[in-house]
Amino acid sequence: LDAEDVDVPSPDEKSVITYVSSIYDAFPKVPEGGEGISATEVDSRWQEYQSRVDSLIPWIKQHTILMSDKSFPQNPVELKALYNQYIHFKETEILA
């Protein structure tokens, strides 16, 4: 029985029961380490995730604009300075 067999507008009740019971056969016990996480922990992690996404979106927009400038200096000294800016960006911004 595949997921597509029960992913229909009106699945057969016996098919759903068979599918759900096959999940219990595949995962018969709770993994070591406990019962999982509580609902409040899920909420806390979701809020943390949302906070990170909210701060990441403006960062992406800002750096996309900066990186879209494809003009490079012809002077080797200025080119080296641009390369150093890139290295600084890579080591501080991306790894942070």
N, C-alpha and C positions, 0 to 999 in steps of 0.2 A: 504494500500500500504506500503510495507516494503522497506528499503534501498536496499535489495538484488534484488528487482524488477527493479531498475534502474541502479544497479551496474553490467552492462553487456557491452560487446563491442559496441553494437548498440542499445541503449535503445529506446523504443517507445517514440516519442515526447510528446504525450498526458500523458504518465505515468510520464515523467519528470515534466511537468507542474503541474500535480496533486500532485506529491511529494513535489515540491517547495511550492506550495500554502498551503499544509498541515503544512509546517514549519511556515508560516506566521500565520496560525490559532493557532498553539501552542504558538508562541511568538508574539503576536499582537502589542506590543509596546516596545519602548526602555526602559530598566529599569531606575528607578530613579537614578539621579546622572549625567545625561548628555548623550552625544553622544558616549561615549567610549573614546578610546585614539587615538591620531594622529599617522600618519605613522612614524614621527620622534621619537615619544615616543616608538613605537614598536621597531624601530631600536636601540634606546638607551637601552631598556631593553634586547634586544637580545645580544647586545655587552657586557652588564654586565653579562648576563648568560654565554656567551662564556668565558669571563674572569674568572669567578668562576670555570667553568668546567676545563679550562686549568690549574688552580692552584690545583684543586682537584685531578686530575689524578695522578700527581707525588706523592702527599700525600698518596693516596690509595696504590700505588705501594710500596712506602717506608714502610708503616705500615703493609702491607700484608706480606712483608718479615720479619719484626720484629715479627709479631704475629705468623708466621709459625714455629718459634723455639719452639718446645714442650718439651724441656728439662727443668726440674725444679730442683732447688737446694734441697738437702736433709736437709741442716742446717736450723733450724727454723728462725734464725736471717736473713739469706739471703732470705728465703722465704717471711718473713715479709717485707723486703726491696723491693722485687719484687712486692708484693701486693701494697705497697705504691706507687711504680712507676705506677702501673695500675690505682690506684685511681687518681693520679695526671693527668695521661693521660685522663681518663674519664672526669674529671672535667674541664680540660683546653682545650684539643684538640677537643673533640667531641662536647662540647657545644659552641665552638667558631664559 
